[in-house]
Amino acid sequence: MRANRQGRPDPHSASYPSVSETGASESGAPRSERPGAPGYADVVAAAEWLAGRVVHTPLVRSRALDEHAGVRLWLKAENLQHGGSYKFRGAMRAVGRLAATGTAEGVIAQSTGNHGYAVAMAAAEHGLPAAIVLPVDAATTKVDLIAATGAEVHLVGTTVEERLDTVAKLHAVSGHTVIDAYDHPDVVCGQGTATLELLDDVAAAGGRLDAVVVPVGGGGGVAGACLAASREETPPRVYGVEPVGCDSLHRSLAAGTRVTVPPAPTLADGLRPSTVGELPFGILRDVIADVLLVDDQAIAHAFTQAVFSAKLLVEPSAAAALAGALALAAAGGVHDIGVLLTGGNVDAGSVSTILSTYQEVSA
């Protein structure tokens, strides 16, 4: 593991503007906003705005899971969020601020599933049309959920580059605003509110976290976690978790610049972006403690533990966070770990496959 990184984001960072612009990302896709990086104050502002609009999801403890891990695990059950994922926080914040301008005509988003569903839900709530671009191998459950909101669904290729190309074409025709899955400050701050709630609820229960573990796709959630944790005088160490072979953030931190990684097959379908986002990387590169790599066996083991010990049905991408937490616990030196269980949109076929391939029944 790399040595812990020093420094923290400035908790007094000025709020970024919400003026919509039409720029272009490094990939060539249109980008809806190009403000400065957000700070802790922006996560707080997002939390205040989202109050009553999102679920304050429960903090779950499991004696059996604690005994198995040998540490205290504090599970943030975002699988119980609107839309079944913490992605709803960022999407609702981004679409809500856009809608408030009175100039929005529609939104476009690409993702492997949860962000697209969240944007589609938020757009429907604000009366805006939405076009969602997904890979052709997106989970059927997520495709059906998005279609049910009334959004247009475009199934394109298997890589993020193919999806971004389609987003650019849709934007060129409609002019609708792109809500990026992770290179968007409102998305980062909205997702950061989950970690903010986690810290508040642990403190209210008389605990104090040594570490917070967050699964990494494009990095928006873990960047938001770094911003939320920066308020503490001695902040908990924030760890990202990536599947083996889908480790853009891990390699990018080692290289000091963003590295593209052709995604490998993984149970965690939501953690397959080939490159960590530019905005998240800029936020977390000097403050994240480390990135933990987990394989499918570890993810399946954690999934089973979540189901049978914590009684929580989560998706494999969320189980990856628990797998990382279990690995961190086994390494020693920690006593209280916050685990962001980011979503629960898993189809019955995947549940059956995991439980039959990795047979384990936990008391």
Salt bridges, closest charged atoms under 4 A:
GLU26 OE1 - ARG258 NH2 2.38
GLU33 OE2 - HIS184 NE2 2.92
ASP66 OD2 - ARG61 NH2 2.49
GLU78 OE2 - ARG89 NH2 2.81
ASP137 OD2 - ARG272 NH1 3.18
GLU152 OE1 - HIS154 NE2 3.08
ASP165 OD2 - LYS169 NZ 3.14
ASP183 OD2 - ARG31 NH2 3.48
ASP186 OD1 - ARG97 NE 2.90
GLU197 OE2 - HIS56 ND1 3.80
GLU197 OE1 - LYS76 NZ 2.63
GLU197 OE1 - ARG89 NH2 2.86
ASP200 OD1 - ARG231 NH2 2.65
ASP201 OD2 - HIS56 NE2 2.80
GLU232 OE2 - ARG231 NE 2.75
ASP247 OD2 - HIS250 ND1 3.75
ASP247 OD1 - ARG251 NE 2.89
ASP269 OD2 - LYS142 NZ 3.23
GLU278 OE1 - ARG31 NH1 3.28
GLU278 OE2 - ARG34 NH2 3.92
ASP290 OD1 - ARG2 NH2 3.36
GLU315 OE2 - LYS142 NZ 3.20
ASP336 OD1 - ARG72 NH2 2.67
GLU360 OE1 - HIS301 ND1 2.99
